[in-house]
Structures are given as structure tokens and as C-alpha cells.
């Protein structure tokens, strides 16, 4: 699969994850937030929480679990991006949470508070 096709596939599943979160009552604030530290797939509000969400898709099990792809290094990148986002808001009082959505085939696995910063 070419890089362009992977990006398009990623975008498609990020949009699907955003729709899934909206059905749960989240307010999606931003897709693909980029800064010098990296990227966060979805930033949303869930009640009082500002939620930074990583979305991983796997069509099959040959590359391992979608959730396992969010390793310690990826978590650190997401945390740095989240800190940058919050600093830009000038509202450090918002409680934050890190969620992971794994999409494997047609199954959605949503882990709230998947890791700490």
C-alpha cells in the first residue's frame, strides 16, 4: 500500500472513530492536531474532560493488535502534543485524559484513560 493510500485509510478510520465518539456524547474539537512534537488523531470533550485520542486500525492480525501499536514511545509523543495544545489554550485547569480506539476489521475497541502522561 502506498503512503497516500495509508494516509487516506487512516483519515477514513479517524473520521469513523470521531463519529463513534460523537454517538457516545463526545464533542470532537479537532482532527489531526499537529505541532512540532507530532500529531494527535482526535481531540474531544467528554463532560469535563479534554480527551486526546489515538486511533489505530488493523485489517487483520498479521501486524499485531491495533492497541499494541500505541507503545510507550507513541504515548510520549501524544503526551507532548497534548501539553503543547493545552499550553496554547492557556487553560491548564482542564482535566485531561488519553483514550485509544482500536479498529480491527469491523470491531471497535475503545479504552478510556488508556495511559497516563
N, C-alpha and C positions, 0 to 999 in steps of 0.2 A: 504494500500500500504506500502510495506516495505521501510526502509530508502534507501536501494540500488536502488530500483525502482524509488523513488523520485529523487535521485541524477541523475540517468540516464535520467529521464524525463526532469529534469532541464537542463542538459547538451544538450539534443536534442533541446530544445527551445532556449537556449542561442546561439547555432550554427545557428539556423534558424534566430534569431534576428541579428546575425552578418552578415549573407548573405543578409538580408533585408537592413542593413546599407550600405553594400558594393554596393548594387544596387543603393543607393542614392548618391554614390560617396565618402563615408567614407573609410578611411583606418583603418582596425582593427589591432591594435597593440598587443593586449593581451586579452586572455580569462582567467577568474577566477584568477585574481591577488589577492594573499593572503599575508597578513602581520599580525603583532601581534594585529592589531585593528579589523581585519575582512577580508572581501572579496568584490571585485568589479567584477561583471559579465563580463563586456566588457570595455576595454579602447581603444579608437579610435581617429583618427584625422578627423576633419571636417573643411577643409580650415585651418584657423589659430588656430582653437580651439582644445584643448585637451579635449576629451569628456569621462566622466565617466558615464557608462550606467548600470542601474539596469534593469534586465529582470524579469518579473513576469508572470506566466502562471496560468490560471484557466480554467478547463474543463467545468465548469458550474457556475452558480451564487450562489450556496449553501454556499460558503465560502466568499462571497462578491466580490467586484471588484478587479481585479488584481492591478489596480493603487492604490487603497486604502491600499493595503498591504505595500506600501512604506511610512510608517508612520514617524513621527519626529525622533524616535529612530533609525530607519533604515537609514534615511537621515544623521544623525550624524555619524553613523558608516561609511557610504560611504565617507563622507567628511574627516574623519580622515584617512581613507585608501588613499584617493586621495592626501592629504597633504604629507603622507609618500612616495607615489610614486613620486610626484613632487620633494620632497627633495632629493630623490635618483638620480633623473635625473640631479640635480644641474642646473636646468633651471627654475627659478621661474618667468621668464618673459612671459611664455606662458599663454595666456588667457584660462581659463578652464570653462567647462560647465557641468551641471549634467542633463542627459536625463533619461527618464523612458520609457521602452517599455512594454506595457501590451499586452499579448496574451490571448484572450478569445475565446475558440473554435478555429475557423479559422480566426478570426478578429485580426488585429494588430493595436494597438493604440500607436503612438509614440508622446511623449511630449518632445519637446526640451526645455532646460532650465527650467526643472520641479521644481527645488528648488535651493536656494542659500545656500552656505556653512556657 
